[in-house]
Amino acid sequence: MVLLVCVLCRSHGVSVVGGAFVLSRMDTKRIMISLPHHLLEEVDGVVEREQSNRSEFIRQAMKLYLRERKKRHIRETMQKGYMEMANINLNIASEAFQAEEEANYTLGRLVSGV
């Protein structure tokens, strides 16, 4: 395990000065995380290729994770709602069908004079 110290941006107040990211101290909170060596090596490879840094990589990864998690929650909530509405709609359709059958029967009796 490797301990990695990174800086997380609380507000999106990141500015670029001379090609480097500059974060105000009030906008960030320093944390420590533990990563397996193989994961850190993979992160370092991406960071090197993208000419970035670990902190920026972690910020982006966390934002992406939280955004995807929120989308998944919304999707699951909508699916549950659609399933509940499907049952309600089936009951309404069943009741309407019965009422229509009764109306047709009554109309038939009235037309035939019975």
N, C-alpha and C positions, 0 to 999 in steps of 0.2 A: 504494500500500500504506500502511496505517496500522498503527502499533504500538499494541497494546492491552495494558495491564498489568491483570492480574486476580488475584484472590486465590482459591485453591482450598482447600476444606475437606477435610482428610484424614480426620477422624472426623466424625461427624454432630453434633458439638457446637456447633450454631448456636443462639444464644438471641436473643430479641427483647426489646429495651429501648426503650420509648417509640416503638414502631412501626418501629424500625430494627433490622437484623440486626447482631449483635455477635459477632465471631469472636475467639477467643483467639489470640494470636500463635503459641503452640506448636501449635495445630491447623491452621495454614495454611502455605502456601509461596507466595511471590509469584513469578509467572512473567511472561514477555513473549511475546506471540504476534503474528504479522503477519496482517492481514486485508485483503482487497481493500476499497476504499472502499464499493462497492455492498453488500457483505455487512455491513459495520459499520453502514451506514445502515439496513439492514433490522433488524439487532439493536437499534439504538437506538430504532427505531419500536416494536418489541415491548416493549422495556424501559419506554419512556414510557407506553404503553397499560396495561401491567401494574403501573405504579408500582413498579418494581423497580430493579435496577442491573445493570451489565454482568457483574460478578463472579458474582452469583447466577444470571444467565442462563447463563453459561458452565458453572458448576457443574452446573446442572440438565441442560444439553445433554450434558455429558460423562457424567453418570450414566446418562442415557437411552441414549446411544450404547453405553456399555459393557454395559448390561443387554441391549440388543437384540443386540449382538454375541455375548454369551454364549448367548442363546436360539438364535441362528442356528447356533452351533457345536454345541449340544446336538441341535438338529433334524437337522443334517447327520450327526452321529455316529449318531443313532438310525436314520436312513434307511439308512446304510451297513450297520448291524447287521441291519436288517430284510431287506435285499437278500441278505446272507450267509446268514441263517437261511432265506430262501426257497429257496436252492439246496440247503441241507442237508435241509430238509423234503421237497423234491422227490426227492432221492436216497433218503431213508428210505421215502417212499411207493412209489417204484419197486421197492425191495427187498421191501417188504411185499406188493406186488401179485404179484410173482413167487412168493414163498413161498405165498401164498394159492392161486394157480393150481396149484402143485405139490400142495398139500394136497387141493384139490378133485379133481385127477386121481387121486391115491392113494385117496381115499375112494371115488370112483367105481369103481375097480378092486376095492376090497375088498367093496363092496356087490354088485357084479355077479358076484363070485367068480372073476374072471379073473386 
